[in-house]
Amino acid sequence: MILTGMGPVSPMRTDEAKLFASAYAVFSGVAFLTTASILLAPVVHRLLHKLHVVENPKD
């Protein structure tokens, strides 16, 4: 809900709730990007091999 931009259903009244929502949004974003990169790394690696992309052109 936080990552999609919908926001909370009811307004947050305390500062603690706002801090928790901010920390949770940051944690959720980092967790999502980490999971996506771990899942996509083998696909990207294989694509780079198919396209014959080399790290060092001297080799």
TILO-804810 format. One line per field, with one value per residue: chain; residue number from 1; x, y, z of N, C-alpha, C, CB in turn. Coordinates in Angstrom, 1 decimal. Atoms other than C-alpha are relative to their C-alpha. Glycine has a CB too. Example, Ala and Ser with C-alpha at 12.3 -4.5 7.8 and 13.67 -1.06 7.14 Angstrom:
2
cadena <- [A A] $
num <- [1 2] $
n.X <- [0.9 -0.9] $
n.Y <- [-1.2 -1.1] $
n.Z <- [0.0 0.0] $
ca.X <- [12.3 13.7] $
ca.Y <- [-4.5 -1.1] $
ca.Z <- [7.8 7.1] $
c.X <- [0.9 -0.8] $
c.Y <- [1.2 1.1] $
c.Z <- [0.0 0.8] $
cb.X <- [-1.0 0.4] $
cb.Y <- [0.0 0.5] $
cb.Z <- [1.2 -1.4] $
***
This chain:
59
cadena <- [A A A A A A A A A A A A A A A A A A A A A A A A A A A A A A A A A A A A A A A A A A A A A A A A A A A A A A A A A A A] $
num <- [1 2 3 4 5 6 7 8 9 10 11 12 13 14 15 16 17 18 19 20 21 22 23 24 25 26 27 28 29 30 31 32 33 34 35 36 37 38 39 40 41 42 43 44 45 46 47 48 49 50 51 52 53 54 55 56 57 58 59] $
n.X <- [0.8 -0.8 -0.8 0.8 0.4 1.4 0.0 0.8 1.5 0.4 -1.2 -0.8 0.1 -1.2 -1.3 -0.5 0.6 -0.6 -1.4 0.1 0.4 -1.2 -1.0 0.5 -0.1 -1.4 -0.4 0.7 -0.7 -1.3 0.3 0.5 -1.1 -0.9 0.6 0.1 -1.3 -0.4 0.7 -0.4 -1.4 -0.4 0.6 -0.9 -1.3 0.1 0.2 -1.4 -0.7 0.5 -0.4 -1.5 -0.6 -1.2 -0.4 -1.3 -0.2 -1.3 0.0] $
n.Y <- [-1.2 -1.2 -0.1 -0.4 -1.4 -0.1 -0.5 0.6 -0.2 -1.1 -0.9 0.3 -1.1 -0.2 0.0 1.4 0.7 -0.5 0.5 1.4 0.1 -0.4 1.0 1.2 -0.3 0.1 1.4 0.7 -0.3 0.7 1.5 0.3 -0.1 1.1 1.2 0.0 0.1 1.4 0.8 -0.4 0.1 1.0 -0.3 -1.1 0.6 0.8 -0.9 -0.6 1.1 0.2 -1.2 0.1 -1.1 0.4 -0.9 -0.6 0.2 0.5 1.5] $
n.Z <- [0.0 0.0 1.2 1.1 -0.1 -0.5 -1.3 -1.0 0.1 -0.9 -0.3 -1.2 -0.9 -0.9 0.6 0.1 1.1 1.2 0.1 0.4 1.4 0.8 -0.1 0.7 1.4 0.4 0.0 1.0 1.3 0.1 0.1 1.4 0.9 -0.2 0.5 1.5 0.6 -0.2 0.9 1.4 0.3 0.9 1.3 0.6 0.3 1.2 1.1 0.4 0.7 1.3 0.8 0.1 -0.7 -0.7 -1.1 0.4 1.4 0.3 -0.1] $
ca.X <- [0.0 2.8 4.9 1.9 1.3 -2.2 -1.2 -2.8 -6.6 -6.9 -4.7 -1.9 -2.3 0.9 4.5 5.4 3.0 4.4 8.0 6.9 5.2 8.3 10.7 8.4 8.2 12.0 12.4 9.7 11.4 14.8 13.3 11.5 14.5 16.7 14.3 13.8 17.6 18.2 15.5 16.6 20.3 20.5 18.3 20.5 23.6 22.4 21.3 24.8 26.3 24.0 24.9 28.6 29.2 32.7 34.0 37.6 37.9 41.6 40.9] $
ca.Y <- [0.0 2.4 1.5 2.1 5.6 4.9 5.8 4.9 4.5 6.9 9.9 9.3 11.5 10.9 11.5 7.9 6.6 8.9 7.9 4.2 4.7 6.5 3.8 1.0 2.7 2.9 -0.7 -1.9 -0.2 -1.6 -5.1 -4.9 -3.7 -6.3 -9.1 -8.0 -7.7 -11.2 -12.7 -10.8 -11.3 -14.7 -13.5 -10.4 -12.5 -14.9 -12.0 -10.4 -13.8 -14.1 -10.5 -11.4 -8.5 -8.7 -7.1 -6.5 -6.0 -6.9 -10.5] $
ca.Z <- [0.0 0.8 -2.3 -4.6 -3.4 -2.0 1.5 4.7 5.0 8.0 8.8 11.2 14.3 16.3 15.4 16.2 13.7 11.0 11.8 11.7 8.4 7.0 8.2 6.9 3.5 3.3 4.4 2.0 -0.9 -0.1 0.4 -2.9 -4.8 -3.2 -4.0 -7.6 -8.2 -6.7 -8.9 -12.1 -11.7 -13.4 -16.3 -16.9 -16.6 -19.3 -21.5 -21.3 -22.3 -25.2 -26.4 -26.0 -23.6 -22.2 -19.0 -20.3 -24.1 -23.9 -23.0] $
c.X <- [0.9 0.8 -0.9 -0.4 -1.4 0.0 -0.8 -1.5 -0.5 1.2 0.7 0.0 1.3 1.3 0.6 -0.6 0.5 1.4 0.0 -0.3 1.2 1.0 -0.5 0.0 1.4 0.4 -0.7 0.6 1.3 -0.2 -0.5 1.1 1.1 -0.5 0.0 1.4 0.5 -0.7 0.4 1.4 0.4 -0.5 0.9 1.3 0.0 -0.2 1.3 0.8 -0.5 0.4 1.5 0.6 1.1 0.3 1.3 0.2 1.4 0.1 -0.4] $
c.Y <- [1.2 0.1 0.5 1.4 0.2 0.7 -0.7 0.3 1.2 0.8 -0.4 1.2 0.2 0.0 -1.4 -0.8 0.5 -0.5 -1.5 -0.2 0.3 -1.1 -1.3 0.2 -0.2 -1.5 -0.8 0.2 -0.7 -1.5 -0.3 0.1 -1.2 -1.4 -0.1 -0.2 -1.5 -0.9 0.3 -0.2 -1.2 0.2 1.0 -0.6 -0.8 0.9 0.6 -1.1 -0.1 1.2 0.1 1.3 -0.4 1.1 0.8 -0.3 -0.6 -1.5 -0.7] $
c.Z <- [0.0 -1.3 -1.2 0.0 0.5 1.3 1.0 -0.1 0.9 0.2 1.3 0.9 0.8 -0.9 -0.1 -1.1 -1.4 -0.2 -0.3 -1.4 -1.0 -0.1 -0.7 -1.5 -0.5 0.0 -1.1 -1.4 -0.2 -0.1 -1.4 -1.0 0.1 -0.5 -1.5 -0.6 0.2 -1.0 -1.5 -0.3 -1.0 -1.5 -0.7 -0.3 -1.3 -1.2 -0.4 -0.7 -1.4 -1.0 -0.1 0.6 0.9 1.0 -0.4 -1.5 -0.4 0.0 -1.2] $
cb.X <- [-0.9 1.0 0.6 -1.2 0.2 -0.7 -0.3 0.4 -0.7 -0.6 -0.5 1.4 -1.1 0.1 1.0 -0.3 -1.6 0.0 0.7 -1.0 -1.2 0.6 0.3 -1.4 -0.6 0.9 -0.5 -1.5 0.2 0.8 -1.0 -1.1 0.7 0.3 -1.4 -0.5 1.0 -0.3 -1.5 -0.4 0.8 -0.6 -1.4 0.1 0.4 -1.2 -1.0 0.6 -0.1 -1.6 -0.6 0.5 -1.1 1.2 0.2 1.2 -0.3 1.0 -0.8] $
cb.Y <- [0.0 -0.1 -1.3 -0.9 0.7 -1.4 1.5 0.4 -1.3 -0.6 1.5 -0.5 -0.2 -1.2 1.0 -0.7 0.2 1.6 0.2 -0.7 0.8 1.3 -0.4 -0.3 1.4 0.8 -0.6 0.4 1.5 0.3 -0.4 1.0 1.3 -0.2 -0.2 1.4 0.9 -0.5 0.2 1.4 -0.2 -1.3 0.5 1.2 -0.9 -1.0 1.1 0.5 -1.3 -0.1 1.2 -0.1 0.8 -0.3 -0.7 -0.5 1.2 0.6 -0.5] $
cb.Z <- [1.2 1.2 -0.3 -0.1 -1.3 0.0 0.0 1.4 0.4 1.3 0.1 -0.4 0.9 1.0 0.7 1.3 0.0 0.1 1.4 0.9 -0.3 0.5 1.5 0.5 -0.3 0.9 1.4 0.0 -0.1 1.3 1.1 -0.4 0.1 1.5 0.6 -0.4 0.7 1.4 0.2 -0.2 1.3 0.4 0.1 1.0 1.2 0.2 0.4 1.3 0.8 0.0 0.6 -1.4 0.9 -0.9 1.3 0.8 -0.8 1.0 1.2] $
***
